[in-house]
Structure formats: structure tokens, C-alpha cells
Amino acid sequence: MASGSEDDEGNTTGASWRLIGPASELSKKPCRLIYSPLGRDSDVCLFYVRGRFFAMDARCAHSGGPLCEGDIEEADGVLQVFCPWHDYGYDLRTGKSGTLLQQQVYEVKLVDGDVYVKHASHLSLGPFPANQKN
């Protein structure tokens, strides 16, 4: 899973590990919207499915639908989230879809019971004030 800006091989730069919160709390819901001070186009969905965390851009690459409101299902042996607007499915691990569309995914790690996401901006479980940029 990648974060920040990508090069031609999918490697990323400019990202840091961002503390999201305790896994014991974050694992209580299958998806949470994580806010970025850069605005809704930089927000992240944090998924908890089958004992694992996954993170990807919160807005669908097709038309900006809210992926945190989508269904999470196994399709063709792959865990996917389906956009509630037009039903595009994205692999939770890679962000790939059955089309040419691709969601940006982010690395997630657990350290001492806390969840971290590697992202270019600060992240928060609540919205940032309108004037804060990072």
C-alpha cells in the first residue's frame, strides 16, 4: 500500500506515519472517515475487515462517491469496497478495480495497540478547522 505522490512504479514520497488512534476502538466499525486538513479530496477511509486494517482515499476515483458508505464484500476472492453511487469495486489491498480506475491506498501499521496510516498530511478522526492546512 502506498501514500504521498507516486512515481511510475507506485513508490511514494513525502509521507509520514500518522497516529489515528487505538486499534481497540477503531476496530469497532468496518469503516471510518479520517479527515485531512487539505480537504475532502485528501480524506481517507480506514477499513477494518476480517481482523485487518486497510486505508484508501475516501472519494471514489470515478465520480467522488463516499467509499465509507459503500458495501464491503468478497468478490472473486478479493476483499473490495463498492462505491454506493455507481457500484465500482476496489480491492482494499491494492486499490485496483475491474476497470481502469485505481484508488490511492495507504500503508497501515499497528504499534503498541495504536493504528498509524502513512499519509502526506496530518489526519484526524474529526474535521479540521477550515483555516488549518496541515
PEZI-V453316 format. One record per helix or strand of 3 or more residues. SS is the DSSP state (a for helix, b for strand). FROM is the first residue (numbers start at 1). LEN is the number of residues. If there is no record, write none. Layout:
# PEZI-V453316
[[SS/FROM/LEN] [SS/FROM/LEN]]
This chain:
# PEZI-V453316
[[b/16/7] [a/23/4] [b/31/6] [a/40/3] [b/44/6] [b/52/6] [a/67/3] [b/71/5] [b/78/5] [b/89/3] [b/108/4] [b/114/6]]
